[in-house]
Amino acid sequence: MQTAIGSSAFQKTIEGVERLPIDDQLLLVEIIKQRLIQHRRAELTTVIAEARAAYRTGNVRRGTPDDLLKELEELDE
């Protein structure tokens, strides 16, 4: 399996970006950063909704960090 850096499509994209004027390259970087932030927010929204649903249905456990560590140790035994 090829890595993204080794793929010809990825390399062509990089070369295309490098042909842009510096100001356009900077704008592109900002656009990509903002889209990544939006994507991460959407992922977090999904995770939070799942956690809330689990809480509402009682599929959660409560305890201290020590309780968690004790439970993990018991699983190893």
PyRosetta script that sets phi, psi and omega in degrees:
from pyrosetta import init, pose_from_sequence

init()
pose = pose_from_sequence("MQTAIGSSAFQKTIEGVERLPIDDQLLLVEIIKQRLIQHRRAELTTVIAEARAAYRTGNVRRGTPDDLLKELEELDE")
pose.set_psi(1, 131.9)
pose.set_omega(1, -179.7)
pose.set_phi(2, -82.7)
pose.set_psi(2, 146.3)
pose.set_omega(2, 174.0)
pose.set_phi(3, -80.1)
pose.set_psi(3, 162.9)
pose.set_omega(3, -180.0)
pose.set_phi(4, -60.2)
pose.set_psi(4, -38.0)
pose.set_omega(4, -178.5)
pose.set_phi(5, -66.7)
pose.set_psi(5, -32.5)
pose.set_omega(5, -178.7)
pose.set_phi(6, -83.7)
pose.set_psi(6, -12.2)
pose.set_omega(6, -176.4)
pose.set_phi(7, -74.5)
pose.set_psi(7, 144.3)
pose.set_omega(7, -178.4)
pose.set_phi(8, -67.7)
pose.set_psi(8, -35.2)
pose.set_omega(8, 178.8)
pose.set_phi(9, -64.2)
pose.set_psi(9, -41.9)
pose.set_omega(9, 179.2)
pose.set_phi(10, -65.0)
pose.set_psi(10, -44.6)
pose.set_omega(10, -180.0)
pose.set_phi(11, -62.2)
pose.set_psi(11, -41.7)
pose.set_omega(11, 178.6)
pose.set_phi(12, -63.6)
pose.set_psi(12, -37.9)
pose.set_omega(12, 178.1)
pose.set_phi(13, -63.3)
pose.set_psi(13, -46.4)
pose.set_omega(13, 178.6)
pose.set_phi(14, -59.3)
pose.set_psi(14, -45.0)
pose.set_omega(14, 179.7)
pose.set_phi(15, -62.7)
pose.set_psi(15, -38.3)
pose.set_omega(15, 177.6)
pose.set_phi(16, -64.3)
pose.set_psi(16, -41.6)
pose.set_omega(16, 178.4)
pose.set_phi(17, -64.5)
pose.set_psi(17, -40.4)
pose.set_omega(17, -179.5)
pose.set_phi(18, -64.8)
pose.set_psi(18, -23.2)
pose.set_omega(18, 177.5)
pose.set_phi(19, -78.9)
pose.set_psi(19, -14.4)
pose.set_omega(19, 178.8)
pose.set_phi(20, -72.5)
pose.set_psi(20, 154.3)
pose.set_omega(20, 172.4)
pose.set_phi(21, -62.4)
pose.set_psi(21, 153.0)
pose.set_omega(21, -177.5)
pose.set_phi(22, -53.4)
pose.set_psi(22, -44.1)
pose.set_omega(22, -179.6)
pose.set_phi(23, -60.0)
pose.set_psi(23, -39.4)
pose.set_omega(23, 178.0)
pose.set_phi(24, -68.7)
pose.set_psi(24, -37.1)
pose.set_omega(24, 177.0)
pose.set_phi(25, -62.0)
pose.set_psi(25, -44.3)
pose.set_omega(25, 178.6)
pose.set_phi(26, -62.8)
pose.set_psi(26, -41.6)
pose.set_omega(26, 178.0)
pose.set_phi(27, -63.3)
pose.set_psi(27, -41.9)
pose.set_omega(27, 178.3)
pose.set_phi(28, -61.2)
pose.set_psi(28, -42.9)
pose.set_omega(28, 177.9)
pose.set_phi(29, -59.8)
pose.set_psi(29, -44.4)
pose.set_omega(29, 179.3)
pose.set_phi(30, -63.4)
pose.set_psi(30, -42.2)
pose.set_omega(30, 178.9)
pose.set_phi(31, -61.8)
pose.set_psi(31, -45.0)
pose.set_omega(31, -180.0)
pose.set_phi(32, -64.3)
pose.set_psi(32, -42.4)
pose.set_omega(32, 178.0)
pose.set_phi(33, -58.6)
pose.set_psi(33, -46.5)
pose.set_omega(33, -178.8)
pose.set_phi(34, -64.0)
pose.set_psi(34, -39.4)
pose.set_omega(34, 178.4)
pose.set_phi(35, -66.4)
pose.set_psi(35, -37.8)
pose.set_omega(35, 176.6)
pose.set_phi(36, -65.2)
pose.set_psi(36, -39.6)
pose.set_omega(36, 176.8)
pose.set_phi(37, -61.8)
pose.set_psi(37, -45.1)
pose.set_omega(37, 179.3)
pose.set_phi(38, -62.9)
pose.set_psi(38, -40.3)
pose.set_omega(38, 179.3)
pose.set_phi(39, -63.6)
pose.set_psi(39, -44.0)
pose.set_omega(39, 179.3)
pose.set_phi(40, -63.9)
pose.set_psi(40, -40.4)
pose.set_omega(40, 177.4)
pose.set_phi(41, -60.7)
pose.set_psi(41, -41.9)
pose.set_omega(41, 179.2)
pose.set_phi(42, -62.9)
pose.set_psi(42, -41.9)
pose.set_omega(42, 177.2)
pose.set_phi(43, -61.5)
pose.set_psi(43, -45.0)
pose.set_omega(43, 179.7)
pose.set_phi(44, -63.4)
pose.set_psi(44, -38.8)
pose.set_omega(44, 178.0)
pose.set_phi(45, -59.1)
pose.set_psi(45, -42.1)
pose.set_omega(45, 178.8)
pose.set_phi(46, -65.1)
pose.set_psi(46, -46.2)
pose.set_omega(46, -180.0)
pose.set_phi(47, -62.4)
pose.set_psi(47, -41.6)
pose.set_omega(47, 179.5)
pose.set_phi(48, -64.9)
pose.set_psi(48, -42.4)
pose.set_omega(48, 178.6)
pose.set_phi(49, -61.9)
pose.set_psi(49, -40.3)
pose.set_omega(49, 178.4)
pose.set_phi(50, -65.7)
pose.set_psi(50, -40.9)
pose.set_omega(50, 179.6)
pose.set_phi(51, -65.2)
pose.set_psi(51, -41.2)
pose.set_omega(51, 178.2)
pose.set_phi(52, -64.2)
pose.set_psi(52, -40.7)
pose.set_omega(52, 178.8)
pose.set_phi(53, -64.4)
pose.set_psi(53, -41.6)
pose.set_omega(53, 177.7)
pose.set_phi(54, -62.8)
pose.set_psi(54, -40.1)
pose.set_omega(54, 179.6)
pose.set_phi(55, -64.9)
pose.set_psi(55, -44.1)
pose.set_omega(55, -179.7)
pose.set_phi(56, -62.8)
pose.set_psi(56, -35.4)
pose.set_omega(56, -178.3)
pose.set_phi(57, -89.0)
pose.set_psi(57, -0.6)
pose.set_omega(57, 177.5)
pose.set_phi(58, 82.4)
pose.set_psi(58, 16.6)
pose.set_omega(58, -179.8)
pose.set_phi(59, -90.5)
pose.set_psi(59, 44.4)
pose.set_omega(59, 178.2)
pose.set_phi(60, -136.3)
pose.set_psi(60, 159.3)
pose.set_omega(60, 174.8)
pose.set_phi(61, -122.4)
pose.set_psi(61, 150.8)
pose.set_omega(61, 178.5)
pose.set_phi(62, -113.9)
pose.set_psi(62, 152.9)
pose.set_omega(62, 176.9)
pose.set_phi(63, 167.0)
pose.set_psi(63, 176.8)
pose.set_omega(63, 179.0)
pose.set_phi(64, -90.5)
pose.set_psi(64, 167.5)
pose.set_omega(64, 173.9)
pose.set_phi(65, -57.1)
pose.set_psi(65, -36.1)
pose.set_omega(65, 177.1)
pose.set_phi(66, -62.7)
pose.set_psi(66, -38.7)
pose.set_omega(66, 176.5)
pose.set_phi(67, -61.1)
pose.set_psi(67, -42.1)
pose.set_omega(67, 179.7)
pose.set_phi(68, -63.4)
pose.set_psi(68, -47.2)
pose.set_omega(68, 179.8)
pose.set_phi(69, -61.0)
pose.set_psi(69, -41.1)
pose.set_omega(69, 178.8)
pose.set_phi(70, -62.2)
pose.set_psi(70, -43.8)
pose.set_omega(70, 179.5)
pose.set_phi(71, -63.9)
pose.set_psi(71, -40.1)
pose.set_omega(71, 178.2)
pose.set_phi(72, -65.3)
pose.set_psi(72, -39.3)
pose.set_omega(72, 177.6)
pose.set_phi(73, -64.0)
pose.set_psi(73, -38.1)
pose.set_omega(73, 179.4)
pose.set_phi(74, -66.2)
pose.set_psi(74, -32.0)
pose.set_omega(74, 178.3)
pose.set_phi(75, -68.5)
pose.set_psi(75, -31.7)
pose.set_omega(75, 180.0)
pose.set_phi(76, -72.7)
pose.set_psi(76, -23.0)
pose.set_omega(76, -176.2)
pose.set_phi(77, -76.6)
pose.dump_pdb("model.pdb")
